[in-house]
Every structure is written in structure tokens, then in C-alpha cells.
Amino acid sequence: MKGGLKPMSAKTNRVNLNLGTSSLLLIFVVLSLVSFAVLSLSSALADKKLTDKSVEKNVAYYEACNEAHERLSKIDKEFMDIYASSHDEASYIEKCLSVDSEILIPVTDYQGLEVIVEPTYPVSDSDNFFKISSWKLVYISQPEIDFSVDVVK
């Protein structure tokens, strides 16, 4: 052997990967699990916010429905009193048209429940004094939508 060079054996050509592979794999798995946990948590929080908004809107809608039923009860009583004091169908309808028979109850800042009733002349005692011609949600104002994007908070 000249110059002090030693011939390379087969053992020195092999790369030893066993030293830190298990540690790197463990770190990768832990980071993956943590990132999936954070993503799951943020998704769950977003779902909770959406569910809370949905519950709030449903509660507001059903409260508006309850108020509409109370107002319909008052209108029914007014129509019943008019019916008792009317002599014929024409006078009954004419007097009923003077009663405010359109109901608009706010549900949210932008929506309201609109109920419109029309008087009907009852033929028998079991007939109704009105029919509901419209029961729907309507927009009472347009929401202002902010399209700006905050880049830095």
C-alpha cells in the first residue's frame, strides 16, 4: 500500500440509516397527529358557530310564528265581532277590509315574517272568518356586505 491509502471494504460503503430513522419517523408521526388534531378542532369550532347561528335563527322564526298566531287570534276575534254586527256578506266584507289584516313580524335584522289574511264569510258556525293567503319570510332590509379582506390584524 502506497501513500497510506487503505482499500475500501464493503462495510464502509454502506450508509447507516438506523441511527436516527426511528426518531425522525416518530417526530413526523407526532407532528402529523398534532396538525390533524388542530384541523379537527378548528373544524369543530366552525361547525359549532354555524350550529349556534342556525339555532338562533330557528328560535327567532318560531317566536315570530307564535306572535303571528297571537295576532291572528286577535284578528279572528275582530272578524267574529264584525260578523255578529253585520247584516249580510257585503257589509261583513266591507267592515273586515278596514281591519289591518297584514302582519309583518321581524325575525332578524334583515328578514321578517309576513302573514296576509283575507276575510271570508262563514256559511256555518264551524267555518273560519278568514283564510291565510300568504305566510312567508321576506327581506325587510338589505344587509351591508363587507367585501374587504383584512390581511394584517
Legacy VTK file of the C-alpha trace (Angstrom):
# vtk DataFile Version 3.0
C-alpha trace
ASCII
DATASET POLYDATA
POINTS 153 float
0.000 0.000 0.000
1.475 3.174 -1.130
0.838 6.526 0.428
-1.046 5.109 3.336
-4.260 4.543 1.456
-6.274 1.636 2.657
-8.564 -0.245 0.324
-12.264 0.364 0.988
-14.076 -2.578 2.286
-17.725 -3.434 1.616
-18.687 -2.326 5.115
-17.561 1.270 4.633
-19.736 1.719 1.505
-22.966 1.029 3.389
-24.846 4.004 4.732
-26.077 3.501 8.271
-29.736 4.696 8.361
-30.760 3.009 11.573
-29.265 5.657 13.791
-31.954 8.454 13.585
-34.650 6.941 11.389
-36.892 5.871 14.233
-36.595 9.296 15.906
-37.382 11.135 12.656
-40.320 8.842 11.976
-41.645 9.397 15.488
-41.320 13.185 15.122
-43.107 13.076 11.756
-45.958 10.977 13.157
-46.374 13.238 16.198
-46.385 16.385 14.020
-48.934 14.790 11.695
-51.198 13.857 14.605
-50.916 17.338 16.122
-51.725 19.022 12.793
-54.747 16.749 12.255
-55.892 17.466 15.814
-55.644 21.226 15.227
-57.545 20.919 11.929
-60.241 18.810 13.617
-60.563 21.317 16.434
-60.898 24.280 14.068
-63.468 22.386 12.002
-65.447 21.519 15.136
-65.403 25.157 16.288
-66.601 26.341 12.866
-69.412 23.742 12.948
-70.406 24.884 16.440
-70.603 28.517 15.322
-72.736 27.532 12.331
-74.998 25.401 14.516
-75.406 28.221 17.037
-76.397 30.635 14.245
-78.861 28.110 12.863
-80.412 27.529 16.289
-80.678 31.283 16.882
-82.436 31.837 13.537
-84.803 28.902 14.090
-85.725 30.127 17.564
-86.341 33.638 16.207
-88.515 32.233 13.390
-90.660 30.146 15.733
-91.036 33.061 18.143
-92.260 35.135 15.198
-94.671 32.318 14.277
-96.030 32.308 17.831
-96.523 36.071 17.725
-98.230 35.750 14.336
-100.647 33.178 15.785
-101.451 35.550 18.650
-102.155 38.364 16.201
-104.258 36.030 14.043
-106.276 35.184 17.131
-106.955 38.910 17.663
-107.917 39.352 14.010
-110.225 36.331 14.275
-111.931 37.895 17.300
-112.336 41.214 15.449
-113.811 39.432 12.431
-116.129 37.467 14.716
-117.364 40.711 16.308
-117.867 42.236 12.855
-119.754 39.119 11.758
-122.047 39.362 14.775
-122.860 43.001 13.990
-123.180 42.582 10.200
-126.458 42.074 8.405
-125.148 40.486 5.214
-121.998 39.266 3.473
-121.269 42.555 1.659
-121.306 44.632 4.856
-119.218 41.984 6.640
-116.518 42.013 3.931
-116.560 45.818 3.735
-116.057 46.171 7.507
-113.382 43.448 7.562
-111.365 45.214 4.872
-110.978 48.169 7.238
-109.165 45.902 9.722
-105.387 45.703 9.268
-105.017 42.125 8.072
-101.337 42.221 7.073
-98.841 41.182 9.704
-95.098 41.784 9.477
-93.025 40.493 12.370
-89.236 40.980 12.361
-87.323 37.713 12.624
-83.783 39.019 12.151
-82.347 42.419 11.303
-82.942 41.683 7.629
-85.887 39.281 7.490
-89.448 39.370 8.670
-92.416 37.016 8.723
-95.202 38.341 6.538
-98.707 36.990 7.044
-101.606 38.207 4.919
-105.176 37.163 5.632
-108.334 37.638 3.612
-111.762 37.763 5.211
-114.203 35.006 4.309
-117.892 34.982 5.046
-118.692 31.948 7.194
-121.619 29.904 5.922
-121.898 27.810 9.082
-120.773 28.273 12.663
-117.775 25.983 12.164
-116.363 27.985 9.227
-113.404 30.307 9.602
-113.685 34.087 9.411
-110.550 34.426 7.297
-108.103 32.472 5.184
-104.344 32.897 5.197
-103.313 33.919 1.708
-99.609 34.380 2.452
-97.225 33.130 5.130
-93.614 33.713 4.164
-90.252 35.181 5.111
-89.492 38.458 3.341
-86.487 40.744 3.311
-87.206 43.962 5.195
-83.780 45.477 4.505
-80.676 44.595 2.559
-77.641 43.573 4.578
-74.432 45.506 4.074
-71.833 43.023 2.932
-68.213 43.861 3.667
-66.051 42.507 0.857
-62.805 43.902 2.244
-60.158 41.465 3.351
-58.056 42.135 6.417
-54.591 40.968 5.506
-52.892 42.007 8.714
-54.685 42.097 12.030
LINES 1 154
153 0 1 2 3 4 5 6 7 8 9 10 11 12 13 14 15 16 17 18 19 20 21 22 23 24 25 26 27 28 29 30 31 32 33 34 35 36 37 38 39 40 41 42 43 44 45 46 47 48 49 50 51 52 53 54 55 56 57 58 59 60 61 62 63 64 65 66 67 68 69 70 71 72 73 74 75 76 77 78 79 80 81 82 83 84 85 86 87 88 89 90 91 92 93 94 95 96 97 98 99 100 101 102 103 104 105 106 107 108 109 110 111 112 113 114 115 116 117 118 119 120 121 122 123 124 125 126 127 128 129 130 131 132 133 134 135 136 137 138 139 140 141 142 143 144 145 146 147 148 149 150 151 152
